[in-house]
Amino acid sequence: MDHRRHRKLDRILFSEEFPDVHKYLDSTCKTSGKYHRRDFVHSPISAIIYGLLAKDKQIERILSGLFHILADELKLEPLVDLLDSLLLFININNTKTNKVRNKR
């Protein structure tokens, strides 16, 4: 899954993005290519260690890393896109509803 979708998943789950987590987990992609997911860096233990070493939002970073790995393994691109679209649709409708209520 590309980083854009990983960041979408972050926004869906945490209302915030953690691009540093995704950059770290995929850091061996250039050297290992499509096999980078077999490297230690792209592992749950590595995601936990990276999150624990972070200065802030450690739990969120750990979970972001674990969901990154899970999303890659399960090929969740279509689900992430669908959830993102649904949330956008809900937000647009809520905004319209609030505007109508404010006019009354």
Summary of the structure (lengths in Angstrom):
residues: 104
radius of gyration: 16.7
end to end distance: 45.4
largest distance: 60.6
contacts: 286
relative contact order: 0.16
helix: 83%
strand: 0%
